[in-house]
Amino acid sequence: MRRTIAAATARPEADSPVQPERLRTEFAFELPRGYVDESGTVHRSGVMRLATARDELIPLRDDRVRENSAYLSVVLIARVLTRLGTIEDVHPGVVEDLFASDLAFLQDFYQRINAEGHTRAAVTCPACRENFAVDLADGGRLGES
């Protein structure tokens, strides 16, 4: 009888499929200033995907990167941005026209999601000096609730 009970209790676990944890590969963001396109439309929200090894290797063969290593981040960011506002074809020319603060934001965002594996940042409230964490990918902007 013990075998029957043991088999009965083990059976539901064997029948229930283990749900694999889904890997989050895309992260929404909000630029501090926004990309201004040719018609004057400002694009602030966007989506960045995780980088692959190929994303990091292909720009190294780019002549613009060979001539100026600082251009690497422009090509790399353009490869991993899947959307910027209504723009779905984000290319290096779009990234070149970003404000410097937005490019710096995207470089930091890239580092957080690819190297650190999260989009949380430690911050200190300027008023009360309390330390806490914020999620940079929640779609909001710092200081807003």
ZIJO-V758915 format. One record per residue. N is the residue number from 1. OMEGA is omega in whole degrees, 0 to 359 (* if undefined). NEAR is the number of other C-alpha atoms within 8 Angstrom. D_CENTER is the distance of its C-alpha to the mean C-alpha in whole Angstrom. Layout:
N_OMEGA_NEAR_D_CENTER, N_OMEGA_NEAR_D_CENTER
This chain:
1_178_4_55, 2_178_5_53, 3_180_6_51, 4_179_7_51, 5_179_8_49, 6_179_8_47, 7_181_8_46, 8_180_8_46, 9_179_8_43, 10_186_8_41, 11_181_8_41, 12_178_8_39, 13_180_8_36, 14_181_7_37, 15_182_6_37, 16_181_6_33, 17_177_6_30, 18_180_4_28, 19_179_4_24, 20_178_4_22, 21_180_4_19, 22_178_4_16, 23_177_4_13, 24_184_5_10, 25_179_6_8, 26_185_8_6, 27_178_9_4, 28_178_11_6, 29_176_13_7, 30_180_11_11, 31_178_11_12, 32_181_9_15, 33_179_8_17, 34_178_12_16, 35_178_11_17, 36_182_10_21, 37_185_8_22, 38_181_5_26, 39_179_5_27, 40_179_6_26, 41_179_8_23, 42_179_9_20, 43_183_12_17, 44_184_12_14, 45_180_12_12, 46_180_14_9, 47_175_12_7, 48_177_13_4, 49_175_10_5, 50_179_10_6, 51_173_9_9, 52_176_6_13, 53_179_6_16, 54_179_7_17, 55_181_11_14, 56_181_10_15, 57_184_8_19, 58_179_8_19, 59_180_11_19, 60_177_9_21, 61_182_8_24, 62_181_8_23, 63_179_6_26, 64_179_8_24, 65_178_13_23, 66_180_9_26, 67_184_6_28, 68_185_8_25, 69_178_8_23, 70_181_7_21, 71_180_9_20, 72_183_11_18, 73_178_8_14, 74_181_11_15, 75_182_11_16, 76_179_11_13, 77_179_13_10, 78_181_12_12, 79_187_10_12, 80_175_11_8, 81_180_12_8, 82_179_12_10, 83_173_12_11, 84_188_13_12, 85_178_10_15, 86_181_6_17, 87_178_7_17, 88_177_8_16, 89_180_6_17, 90_182_13_15, 91_182_9_17, 92_178_10_17, 93_177_6_20, 94_181_9_18, 95_178_12_15, 96_184_7_19, 97_176_7_20, 98_171_11_17, 99_182_9_19, 100_180_6_18, 101_178_8_17, 102_177_12_14, 103_178_10_13, 104_177_8_14, 105_182_10_11, 106_176_10_8, 107_178_10_10, 108_179_8_10, 109_178_10_6, 110_181_12_6, 111_182_9_9, 112_185_12_8, 113_183_11_5, 114_183_10_8, 115_184_7_11, 116_177_8_11, 117_178_7_9, 118_181_7_8, 119_179_11_7, 120_177_10_11, 121_176_8_13, 122_180_8_17, 123_177_8_19, 124_178_8_23, 125_181_9_24, 126_182_5_26, 127_186_4_29, 128_179_5_30, 129_178_7_28, 130_178_6_26, 131_176_8_23, 132_181_8_21, 133_174_8_17, 134_177_8_15, 135_182_8_11, 136_183_13_9, 137_182_11_7, 138_177_7_11, 139_180_9_11, 140_177_10_14, 141_180_8_15, 142_180_5_16, 143_178_4_20, 144_177_5_20, 145_*_3_21
